[in-house]
Amino acid sequence: DLSIDFLNEIIRLCQWVFEQHDLFGKRQVLQQPMHLCQAIEQLLKFDNFIATTVLGGNTHAKRVLSLMDIYVAGDDELLEWWMDREREAIFDSLFHGTILDQNSTATALPGQIIYPAVAPRAELFCSLLRSVRTKAAAFSFSAPYLQRVAAPLCLQFLDAVHDSATELKGNLLQQRR
């Protein structure tokens, strides 16, 4: 199919430009890690755009090159570095520095109990899980990303919900006394 061949040529052209400017070289990881993370996000967006908009989700007939496979999955060191940053960012947004931490600073009125925020954390978890799913789909082989980012996210979320449920149960039992 000519359209697939044309897309692959565009991707090869992008690859040539990236290599000329050493955008994904080891030097970039050390000098500008945030720029590298943003560049990887752009690769994800590009690959997702090609897969969903241009190909209409039908990528199985003939394989279109993926910039994520070429630059991130193709470099074990960069892949490990990026997955660590992904996991850190996800855990930070789910468990620190958000509206979810407001419970710890809220002051209860007399007779009022402050309950842990379960619903906002669950909504945030669903959003993060959708993002993780989209990123995992960008790889032709997503198992390492799922094992290193998605599985710990799910386990940590379940632990947090269990802790919140235990606290709620304790508060309800205390109220009944």
C-alpha positions as CSV (number, residue, x, y, z in Angstrom):
1,D,0.0,0.0,0.0
2,L,1.5,3.4,-1.1
3,S,0.0,5.3,1.9
4,I,1.8,3.0,4.4
5,D,5.1,3.3,2.4
6,F,4.7,7.1,2.3
7,L,4.1,7.2,6.1
8,N,7.2,5.1,6.7
9,E,9.2,7.5,4.5
10,I,8.0,10.4,6.6
11,I,9.0,8.6,9.7
12,R,12.4,7.9,8.3
13,L,12.8,11.5,7.4
14,C,11.9,12.4,11.0
15,Q,14.5,9.9,12.2
16,W,17.2,11.4,10.0
17,V,16.4,14.9,11.4
18,F,16.5,13.6,15.0
19,E,19.8,11.9,14.3
20,Q,21.4,15.0,12.7
21,H,20.5,17.0,15.9
22,D,21.3,14.2,18.3
23,L,17.9,14.8,20.0
24,F,17.8,11.4,21.7
25,G,21.5,10.9,22.4
26,K,23.1,10.2,25.8
27,R,24.2,13.8,26.0
28,Q,20.5,15.0,26.1
29,V,19.7,12.7,29.0
30,L,22.5,14.3,31.1
31,Q,22.1,17.9,30.0
32,Q,18.3,18.4,29.6
33,P,16.2,15.6,31.1
34,M,13.0,17.7,31.1
35,H,13.4,18.5,27.4
36,L,14.0,14.8,26.7
37,C,10.8,13.9,28.6
38,Q,8.9,16.4,26.6
39,A,10.4,15.1,23.3
40,I,9.3,11.6,24.2
41,E,5.8,12.9,24.9
42,Q,5.8,14.4,21.4
43,L,6.9,11.0,19.9
44,L,4.0,9.4,21.8
45,K,1.6,12.0,20.4
46,F,2.9,11.6,16.9
47,D,2.7,7.8,16.9
48,N,-0.8,8.0,18.4
49,F,-1.9,10.5,15.7
50,I,-0.6,8.2,13.0
51,A,-2.3,5.1,14.5
52,T,-5.7,6.6,15.3
53,T,-6.2,9.5,12.8
54,V,-4.3,8.6,9.7
55,L,-4.7,4.9,9.8
56,G,-8.0,4.8,11.6
57,G,-6.7,2.4,14.2
58,N,-5.9,-0.3,11.5
59,T,-2.2,-0.8,12.0
60,H,-2.3,-4.6,11.7
61,A,-2.4,-4.9,7.9
62,K,1.1,-3.6,7.3
63,R,3.4,-2.3,10.1
64,V,4.0,1.4,10.1
65,L,7.3,2.4,11.8
66,S,6.9,3.8,15.3
67,L,9.2,6.6,16.5
68,M,8.7,5.2,20.1
69,D,10.0,1.8,19.0
70,I,12.9,3.4,17.1
71,Y,14.1,5.9,19.8
72,V,12.8,4.7,23.1
73,A,12.2,1.0,23.0
74,G,15.3,0.6,20.8
75,D,17.6,2.0,23.5
76,D,17.5,0.0,26.7
77,E,19.2,2.7,28.8
78,L,16.8,5.4,27.5
79,L,13.8,3.1,28.0
80,E,14.7,2.3,31.6
81,W,15.4,6.0,32.3
82,W,12.1,7.1,30.8
83,M,10.0,4.4,32.5
84,D,11.6,5.4,35.9
85,R,10.6,9.1,35.2
86,E,7.1,8.0,34.2
87,R,6.6,6.0,37.3
88,E,7.9,8.8,39.5
89,A,5.6,11.3,37.8
90,I,2.5,9.1,38.1
91,F,3.2,8.3,41.8
92,D,3.8,11.9,42.6
93,S,0.6,13.1,40.9
94,L,-1.5,10.3,42.5
95,F,-0.1,10.5,46.1
96,H,1.6,13.9,46.6
97,G,1.1,17.6,46.0
98,T,-2.5,17.4,44.9
99,I,-6.0,18.2,46.3
100,L,-5.7,14.7,47.9
101,D,-3.3,16.0,50.5
102,Q,-5.7,18.6,51.7
103,N,-7.3,16.2,54.1
104,S,-4.1,16.2,56.2
105,T,-4.3,20.0,56.7
106,A,-8.1,20.3,57.0
107,T,-9.4,21.1,60.5
108,A,-12.5,19.3,61.7
109,L,-15.3,21.2,63.3
110,P,-16.5,19.9,66.7
111,G,-18.2,16.6,66.1
112,Q,-17.0,16.4,62.5
113,I,-14.7,13.7,61.1
114,I,-12.5,14.3,58.1
115,Y,-12.7,11.2,55.9
116,P,-9.9,10.3,53.4
117,A,-10.5,11.4,49.8
118,V,-11.3,8.2,48.0
119,A,-13.3,9.5,45.0
120,P,-10.9,12.2,43.8
121,R,-8.0,9.7,44.0
122,A,-10.1,7.1,42.1
123,E,-10.9,9.7,39.4
124,L,-7.2,10.6,39.1
125,F,-6.3,6.9,39.0
126,C,-8.7,6.4,36.1
127,S,-7.1,9.3,34.2
128,L,-3.6,8.0,34.8
129,L,-4.6,4.5,33.8
130,R,-6.0,5.8,30.5
131,S,-2.7,7.7,29.9
132,V,-0.7,4.6,30.7
133,R,-2.8,2.5,28.3
134,T,-2.3,5.0,25.5
135,K,1.5,5.1,26.1
136,A,1.7,1.3,26.3
137,A,-0.1,1.0,23.0
138,A,2.6,3.1,21.3
139,F,5.1,0.3,21.7
140,S,5.0,-2.8,19.5
141,F,6.0,-4.7,22.6
142,S,4.5,-3.1,25.7
143,A,5.2,-5.7,28.4
144,P,8.3,-3.9,29.9
145,Y,6.3,-0.6,30.2
146,L,3.3,-2.4,31.7
147,Q,5.5,-4.2,34.2
148,R,7.5,-1.2,35.2
149,V,4.8,1.5,35.2
150,A,1.2,0.1,35.0
151,A,1.5,-2.8,37.4
152,P,3.1,-0.8,40.3
153,L,0.5,2.0,39.7
154,C,-2.4,-0.4,40.1
155,L,-0.9,-2.1,43.2
156,Q,-0.1,1.2,44.9
157,F,-3.6,2.5,44.1
158,L,-5.2,-0.7,45.6
159,D,-3.0,-0.3,48.7
160,A,-4.1,3.3,49.1
161,V,-7.8,2.4,48.7
162,H,-7.3,-0.4,51.3
163,D,-5.7,2.0,53.7
164,S,-8.6,4.5,53.1
165,A,-11.2,1.8,53.6
166,T,-9.5,0.7,56.8
167,E,-9.5,4.2,58.1
168,L,-13.1,4.8,57.1
169,K,-14.1,1.5,58.9
170,G,-12.3,2.5,62.0
171,N,-14.0,6.0,62.0
172,L,-17.4,4.4,61.5
173,L,-16.8,1.9,64.3
174,Q,-15.7,4.8,66.5
175,Q,-18.9,6.7,65.7
176,R,-21.1,3.8,66.7
177,R,-19.6,3.6,70.2
